[in-house]
Amino acid sequence: MPFHFITSGESHGPVLTAVVSGLPAGLAIDAGLVNEELARRQQGYGRGARMKIEKDEAQILSGLRFGKTLGSPITLQIKNRDWEHWQTAMNASTEPVDVASRKSVARPRPGHADLAGALKYNTKDARDILERASARETAARVAAGALAKQFLKEFGIEIVSHTVAVGGVVLPEAREVTFEEAQTLRSKPDSRLRCVDEATEARMVETVHKAATEGNTVGGCFEIIAHGVVAGLGSHTSWDARLDGLLARALASIQAVKAVEIGTGMQNAMRWGSEVHDEIAYSRTDRAFIHDSNRAGGIEGGISNGEEIRLRGYLKPISTLKKPLRSVNMETKEVSEAAFERSDVCVVPAAGVIGEAMVALVLAQCFLEKFGGDSMVETGRNYRGYCEQLKNF
């Protein structure tokens, strides 16, 4: 069965669900680690009131027996605690609901899916759109990604993230963050924005506070580091098999992400070729080809090259503003202020955690496409054989 995942559920519906298929049988799953990832997604200075209501925990409903995968689809479910306040407005039955209780949204927010979705699906109530377009959906992605992370770790692959920028406050360009530094953020609950540099983080916090005080929002940038990825994932043979394309798509699918960078791609575009391409060397100790630098971000020709995979996601500010921008009422066509939905001020740290999940899901997919296996024993045997092939190249 090919590796695949899908999520379902609305922001204020009863539950969010993720179904993950294609993981080999015999993989030990720690449900506590899934919930740890969900908790990380909820953290960060600038999160809204919704995170004070929810305490995300995943219930595994299928695909496991005695803590190990069966090879069948795995279903995870996360309850929305806020559902109790929305049972009338989000009722799935055919019972009539008065207009006031429907919590309809006729004034679309600039920058959100409200208007584009309403036009596409022919509805003048943007509630039908925003409930699924909401980033609340990403809780299910993080739960699915936590399974992929546990699978990849069996083969020495680990994925971390850290905050590079919030608004105009940016980590110094010369400060290249190592995998180990980013990894230590997991054990630092006092890190408010998950930035490795305390002085920079303090200025980031000030920026978020200023935005909140002014009824505004602020975006930023996060970096994902995938450590221990073997050379050979992805392919140059088809546009939709290229690893860089798959990863860029995955990060761009996260709500508010408007740009994706691979390695030092943006800087590379302004440099000479001789200043960009990573020179190749050979380690006789490790019996492996290596690169003297990693400006390519661990991917060449759509294929992982054995170096760390490094990606950055750039987020626009959240669309919901306490001081609304100008809009138009979809019913009356009159100029109006955009609707206000309870929201966040800054989500950059949370987006990093979501980015980790999406990268894990793509890498798990590519890993299983290459090595296959219906059981972890078979997948491991195939992987070890390939690693030996690389050493004997």
Helices and strands as residue ranges (DSSP letters): E 4-8, E 15-21, H 31-42, H 50-53, E 58-62, E 64-65, E 68-69, E 74-79, G 81-85, G 99-102, H 114-121, H 127-133, G 135-137, H 138-153, E 158-166, E 169-170, H 179-184, G 185-187, H 198-213, E 220-227, G 239-241, H 243-252, E 257-262, H 265-268, H 273-276, E 280-283, E 288-291, E 299-300, E 303-304, E 309-315, E 326-328, E 335-337, H 348-371, H 376-391
